[in-house]
Amino acid sequence: MKSLKNKTALITGASSGIGEAFARQFGQMGLNLILTARSGDKLAKVAAEIRKEHAVDVKIITADLTSPSAADKIAQEIWNDKLHVDILVNNAGFGKWANFLDEEKQTYTEMIALNIDATVKLSHLFLPQMLKNKSGGIINIGSTGSFQPTPYIAVYCATKAFVLSFSEALFGEYKDKGITITAVCPGNTKTLFSEVANAQTEGQTYATPQQVAKEGIAAFMKGRNYTVTGSFNNYIQSLSSRFLPRRTIIGIVANMFKNKVKSYSLT
């Protein structure tokens, strides 16, 4: 995209972490915002601070995107208010670090609904107006786990592999129609993700949410199909599956993570 002037961005999972960082940086750049998350109180606080600091319009929508009808309800509320979405940031998501059978089926159902289904539904809802305007685009938050199978984080990283593949496929469809689709793939980031994921991450290095948002927006503005944010090691990790046999990669990653999960048993 050449300019973000007078644009409106819809950001999911905007009450904290990477989503909040995107909201604050877009607000600083003068974009009007539509923010959604499950936590209405946190969302209202973020919105009030952005309005005060940057004098932009901020609408909030409290919603749980694991619900099958949530994406349609969000879109309908936006359209009822005569608003439009120029940039969609599909950020909402969660993961679990665990032996596969140590989590309930319902956890995985909700993870897939949020990480995959909501991303597809919201993209399908808002792309038509972008195409009509021949402008705008979508930023989908992937992961360094998008690039290889990851034992002990199997479902989460599989959903993020989907996000990367889906994003790049749409990039191929719409790049010549004025639309940019960018997958932003962070490594460890200082958010609540590790706590929710039940992950052992002591001693690991972290990027900040602000760094992820800054690098993600820069990549989007340059029309890139994807970017790996954070340290150079993250970028090298993303390339490893291109040069090593997949079985080797599986073994390496399994050894990396098998002692980092907080294992427990459901049986």
N, C-alpha and C positions, 0 to 999 in steps of 0.2 A: 504494500500500500504506500502511496506517495504522501498522503496526509491523513491525520486523524482529526482534523478540525471539524467541529460540530457533529462528531460521531457519538454513537451510544454503544456501550459495551454491556453485555449480559455476562455475569460471572457467577458460576455455581461454587458452592463451598466457600463463600466469601467472608465468613465470620471469623476466620483465623488462618494462619499459615500462608501458604502460597496464594490461595484465593484472595485473602485480605491484602497481600502485597501487590497483586495485580490491580486490585481496586484502588489502592492508594496511589500507585504509580500512574494509572490511567487518569485518576482524578487530578493529579499534579499536571498531567499533560492537557487537561482541559476537557476531557471526555465526560459526557453525562453517563450515569451508571444505573444499571438494574442489578441488584445484588440478591442472591438467594442462598439460603442455607436452612438447616433444621432449627438452629438456635436463634430464635427471634430476638432475644435480649441482646446477645452479642452482636447480631447483625445491625440492630438499631444503633448501638453504640458506635460501631465502625462507620455507619452511614452519617451519623451526626458529626463525627469528627471530620470526615471528608468534606461535607457541606461547609463546615466552618472554615476549614483550612484552604479550600480551593474554589468555593463559590460555584459549584456545579450542582446540577440536579441529580439526586440519588433516590431511586425508588427501591424499596425492599419488599421481597416476597418470601414469607416463611413457608418452606415446603420440604418434604422428605422425598427425595428422588428415588428411593427404593420402591416407592409406590408406583404401580403400573400407570396410574392416571396423572401423576404429578407433572410430567413434562407438558401434557396437553393443557392442564390447568394453568400452568405458568404462562404458556403462550397466549391463552385466551385472556388472561388478566392484562397482559402487556398490550394486546390488540384492542381490548375494551377501553384502555386508557389512551388509545390513539398513539401509542409509542411504537418504535421500530428498533430492531437490533442490527447494528452494522458489524459488530464483532462479538462473537460468542466464545467465551472461555469455559470449556468443559474441564473443570478442575476437581469437582467433588469426587471423592473416592476413598477407599480404605483397603487395608490388607491385613493379613495375619501371618506371623512367622510361627510355624508349628509343623509337626508331623501331620501329614494330610488327614489322618483319621482322628487327630486330637481336637478337631473342630466339628461342630454340628453342621449338618447339611444346610440348615437355615442360614448360617453365617455365610456360606458360599453362595447361596441363592441371592442374598442381599448384596454381596460383593459384586456378583455378576450383574445384577440389576443396576447398581449404581455406577460401576466402572465401565460397563459396556452398554447396557440397554439405554440408560439415560443419555449417554453420549450420542448414540445413533438417533434416538428420538428427537432430541433438541436440534441436532444438525439437520435432520429432515424437515423440521418445522420452520427453521429460520433461513435456510439456504435459498428458498425461492425468492424472497425479497432482496437478498444480496445479489442474486443473478439479475433480477429486474433492474437493480440500480447499477449493475456491472461494477460493484465495489464492495469491499468488506472481506470478511473471512472468519476463520475459526482457528482458535488455538486449543489443542487437545493436550492435556498433561499426561505424558507417558512416564517412563522411568528408564534408568540404565538396565533394569530388569526386563525391558522390552526386547532386548537383543539376544537373549539366550534362555533356555529352560533353566529354572532355578529350583532345585530340590529344597524342601522345607518352606518355600514361599510359592508353592506350585500354582495355586489358583490366582493369586494376586498378579504374579508375573505373566501368567498366561493372559489375563485380562489386559495387561499393559502391552503385551505383544500384539493383541488385537488392536489396541488404540493406535499403535504405530503403523500397522499395516493398513488399517482403515483410513487413517489420516493421509498417508502417502497415496493411497488409491484415489481418494477424493482430490488430492492435489493434482494428480494426473488428469482427472476429468475436468477440472475447473480452472486450471492455471492460465489458460488462454481466454478465459471469459471474465477476467478482472477480479477473480476471487483467489485468495491465498489461504491454504490450509497448512498449518504448521504444527508438528508434534514436538513438544518441549519435553526433553527426557532428563530429569534431574537424577543425581545420586542421593546420598544421605543429605537430608535437609533438616535444619533445626525447627521442627514443628511438633505437633502432638502426634504425628503419625506413628513414631516408635512406641509411644505409650499405648495407643490403640492396638497396634500390631503385636504387642506383647514381645517386643524384640530386645535382644541383648546387643546393644550398640556401644557399650562403654569402650573408650579408647579409639573410636573411629572419628574421622574428620567430618565436618559438616559444612555445607553451604548455608547461607541465610536465605529465607524466603524472598527477601528483597533482591538478592543476586539472581535467583532463578527468574523472578519476574522481569528484571532488567534485561537479562540475556534473552529471555523468551520473546519479549516485545521487540528487541532489536532484530532477532531472527525473522520474526513475522514481518516487520517493516521492510526487510531486505528480500522478502518473497521466498524464504527458504522452506523446503519441505519438512525438515526436522533440524533440531539442534540438541546437542548434549551439553547441559550446563554444568558449571562447577569446575572441578580440577581437571587437569590434563589426564590424570589417571582414569577419570570417568570416560573420557573419549577413547582411551586405549582399551578399556574394558568393553566398550561398545563394538570395537573392531575385532575382538578376539575370536568370535565365532566365525569370522570370515577366513581365518588362517589356520585354525585347528580343527581336527575332526570333532563332530558333535559329541561322540561318546567321551572324548577327552574333556571337552568343555563340561559335560555333565558331572564327570568325576571331580574336576577342579572345583566347580561351584558347590557340589555336595560337601566336599571337605571344608570349604570355607564356612558353610552355614550350619553344619550339623551340631556344632557346639555353641551356636549362638541363639538357638531357639529355647524358650522357656517351656520345656516339654512337660506335659501332663497327660493323663489318660482319661478317656470317657468311659472305659470299661472296668 
